Amino acid sequence: MPTNKYIYFFRYDTTESMLCKLESKCIFNKQEEHKQLFSNVKIEPSRSAFIKRRLDVISFSTDYDILIDQIKRENIQTDGFKVEYLILEGDLTRNTERLAKLKDVGFCINSYPDYHNPTVTYGICTYENIWYFGVLIKNNFAWQNHKQKPYSYSNSIKQNIAKALVNIAVDSKQEVKLLDACCGVGTIMLEACFAGYEIDGCDISWKICKNARANLSHFNYVGEVHCSDIKNITKLYDAAIIDLPYNLFSAATEDNILHIIKSTSVITDRIVIVSTAEITNAISRAGLRVVNYCIVSKRGKANFTRRIWVCESVDKYKTKEK
Ligand SMILES: C[S@@+](CC[C@H](N)C(=O)[O-])C[C@H]1O[C@@H](n2cnc3c(N)ncnc32)[C@H](O)[C@@H]1O
């Protein structure tokens, strides 16, 4: 009976569905379906805005009674435990039966429960005729503290999107050097630092750079912010993110967009580009190949759409094909 070590549970708005699927493809090499995903890849739920919980599977069985025996044999003695029933796609178990099953599992654990402030939360669920039991790890949402950053920017990117962009740029690698090529006040940099990645930023405006630095140091994060036109950056990076200007404080002319993308492509082979405008032409003129794409709209504002392109340098493919 092949199974996975982890079951991930997702939560997202319908407007973010494509983004969440693209993010999960990059993290797990597999797309989430029905807001759930089975994988052997272990990541902290708080690395993503969309992963609500991770079940670390301890026991599983096609037979519920055998699973209960297995849990008993684990001889768990954790004081202050709690058990939650998790509903996966296709589980039609009625509420009364679910409560009875929570009791069954609770009685297998030789300690006192604490429903309000549990020390450990266990989970039970069923999918495609297999019952699973494990430890439940929740997204702690500590990253939402970043909302209290000292400096904000009217066209800053939404935190959920910023976190996904980092995961998409990283693409399941362990150690990467990232660049936020048009960093603004550093919304994306904060999320990369929270996840433990090395990231530098670059912005053409000295005032915005000053604010980005203040935001980073407010949370004790380390990240270099270059006050420069992106064309002057010579350091090489594993991947870059570009949240292109929207004509608010700097010109989003075709020439400027091409200039920013081309300059970034000189220092990295993988670029995740965000724009409200259609810029496919500029991407190919910059010598990049689109390997993935998605859109995110704003809830209640169907006309405001952010487009996200995952691009790789065409030269990289040429080198590979040689
Ligand atoms: C959409 S904003 C980025 C917002 C940012 N993601 C945030 O959340 O704060 C685009 C930024 O690109 C910067 N910019 C424009 N042209 C640039 C260039 N040639 N090199 C570097 N930065 C540039 C602007 O100053 C602006 O802050």
The ligand as an SDF file (V2000), in Angstrom:
LIG
                    3D

 27 29  0  0  0  0  0  0  0  0999 V2000
    5.6000   47.8740   -8.2200 C   0  0  0  0  0  0  0  0  0  0  0  0
    6.8950   48.6050   -7.3820 S   0  0  0  0  0  0  0  0  0  0  0  0
    7.4930   47.2950   -6.3750 C   0  0  0  0  0  0  0  0  0  0  0  0
    6.7020   47.1640   -5.1430 C   0  0  0  0  0  0  0  0  0  0  0  0
    7.2940   46.1420   -4.1770 C   0  0  0  0  0  0  0  0  0  0  0  0
    7.1280   44.7770   -4.6280 N   0  0  0  0  0  0  0  0  0  0  0  0
    6.6580   46.2770   -2.8020 C   0  0  0  0  0  0  0  0  0  0  0  0
    5.8610   45.4340   -2.4430 O   0  0  0  0  0  0  0  0  0  0  0  0
    6.9400   47.2780   -2.1280 O   0  0  0  0  0  0  0  0  0  0  0  0
    8.1560   48.7470   -8.6270 C   0  0  0  0  0  0  0  0  0  0  0  0
    9.4500   49.3570   -8.1300 C   0  0  0  0  0  0  0  0  0  0  0  0
   10.3830   49.3460   -9.2200 O   0  0  0  0  0  0  0  0  0  0  0  0
   11.3030   50.4050   -9.0170 C   0  0  0  0  0  0  0  0  0  0  0  0
   12.0260   50.6120  -10.2940 N   0  0  0  0  0  0  0  0  0  0  0  0
   11.5730   51.1920  -11.4420 C   0  0  0  0  0  0  0  0  0  0  0  0
   12.5280   51.1650  -12.3860 N   0  0  0  0  0  0  0  0  0  0  0  0
   13.6060   50.5220  -11.8600 C   0  0  0  0  0  0  0  0  0  0  0  0
   14.9040   50.1780  -12.3470 C   0  0  0  0  0  0  0  0  0  0  0  0
   15.2930   50.4730  -13.6040 N   0  0  0  0  0  0  0  0  0  0  0  0
   15.7720   49.5220  -11.5280 N   0  0  0  0  0  0  0  0  0  0  0  0
   15.3900   49.2160  -10.2400 C   0  0  0  0  0  0  0  0  0  0  0  0
   14.1730   49.5390   -9.7250 N   0  0  0  0  0  0  0  0  0  0  0  0
   13.3000   50.1720  -10.5150 C   0  0  0  0  0  0  0  0  0  0  0  0
   10.4060   51.5470   -8.5650 C   0  0  0  0  0  0  0  0  0  0  0  0
   11.1290   52.5310   -7.8710 O   0  0  0  0  0  0  0  0  0  0  0  0
    9.3490   50.8240   -7.7210 C   0  0  0  0  0  0  0  0  0  0  0  0
    9.6470   50.9380   -6.3470 O   0  0  0  0  0  0  0  0  0  0  0  0
  1  2  1  0
  2  3  1  0
  2 10  1  0
  3  4  1  0
  4  5  1  0
  5  6  1  0
  5  7  1  0
  7  8  2  0
  7  9  1  0
 10 11  1  0
 11 12  1  0
 11 26  1  0
 12 13  1  0
 13 14  1  0
 13 24  1  0
 14 15  1  0
 14 23  1  0
 15 16  2  0
 16 17  1  0
 17 18  1  0
 17 23  2  0
 18 19  1  0
 18 20  2  0
 20 21  1  0
 21 22  2  0
 22 23  1  0
 24 25  1  0
 24 26  1  0
 26 27  1  0
M  CHG  2   2   1   9  -1
M  END
$$$$
